[in-house]
Amino acid sequence: MHFPITSSPHLQGGNAIRSVMGQVLLALVPGTVALWWYFGWGVVINVALAGVTAVAAEWLVLKLRKRDPWPAVSDLSALVTAWLLALALPPLLPWWQTLVGSLFAIVLVKQLFGGIGFNPFNPAMAAYAFLLISFPADMTHWLQPSVLTGENLPLQETLQAIFQGTAVLGAQWDAISGATPLDHMRTELSRNLMISEIRQSPVWGDFGGLGWEWVGNWFLLGGLFLIWRGVISWRIPVSMLAALLLIAGMFWAVDPQTHPFPAFHLFSGAAILGAFFIATDPVSASTTPRGQLIYGALIGLLVFAIRTWGGYPDAVAFAVLLMNMAAPTIDHYTQPRVFGAREEDHG
């Protein structure tokens, strides 16, 4: 009797790339809806612009490489990258900057290195860092949440601001825009104000910025869904957030008037989004069990250090990119011991 012989691997995992990416997109929906609820239509427009650009760019690059673009485009990885980038962008960012960022992520960070599975850096965060360094003024102009302004900017005015420039809003721009909670806290501390004085502003909620902390809660819900589904491991998000809370708690315990309550760092900025959706990127993150704990913890420590002493208030992108460079080394020194091998053989 003859049996057909096929090439390895003979066992295939249950989760195809498309299935994994589809679940990530599903998990992003609650947080995205919350961002839309508090910050308006610009969030949805950014996602649409970045998504269309990313998919089109991936298709074109693969065509130029004389490869069938459909498998890569249909795996939804480009859409996930674009969606994550769009969530990090200010809602009224000029349309062409969103397109440039999406092109940078797909063409230079992903496809230039060979496509999915080969990029050494998280494409979304690399593009965000590129835009932040290149266009710092536009990238730091955020809208105030609707709970402070009373309403969101209508869709028509949002489209005009994105495609024609924020100048079309005139004096209204100053009324609806403002600093992020992290930037506001940093600015006020630089003026030698105490935390108790800064917290008297109406922009604050229970822990972080009003509205922002609810956005974080909904991204947390999506992240827990991914852990429950087995899409991501608990090690990176838990170690990252635990390290961030620990170091922030130590400084807060020493001087609570110059260092915010530890939960402030979780519910302001992109800490929760970064912990569950960005730091867990299976390509650029650490892959060994011990390595993931070290990798996540170091990201948490870097986030606190950059937020406290660095030049950028929200440090998630830079912390992740720095640890992307360290991930191969971490994996090299944290390989699990092979069963039956001697310690010196494994070392």
Secondary structure, 3 states (H helix, E strand, C coil): CCCCCCCCCCCCCCCCHHHHHHHHHHHHHHHHHHHHHHHCCHHHHHHHHHHHHHHHHHHHHHHHCCCCCHHHHHCCHHHHHHHHHHHHCCCCCCHHHHHHHHHHHHHHHHHHHCCCCCCCCCHHHHHHHHHHHHCHHHHCCEECCHHHHCCCCCHHHHHHHHHHCHHHHCCHHHHHEECCHHHHHHHHHHCCCCHHHHCCCCCECCCCECCHHHHHHHHHHHHHHHHHHCCCCCHHHHHHHHHHHHHHHHHHHHCCCCCCCHHHHHCCCCHHHHHHHHCCCCCCCCCCHHHHHHHHHHHHHHHHHHHHHCCCCCCHHHHHHHHHHHHHHHHHHCCCCCCCCCHHHHC
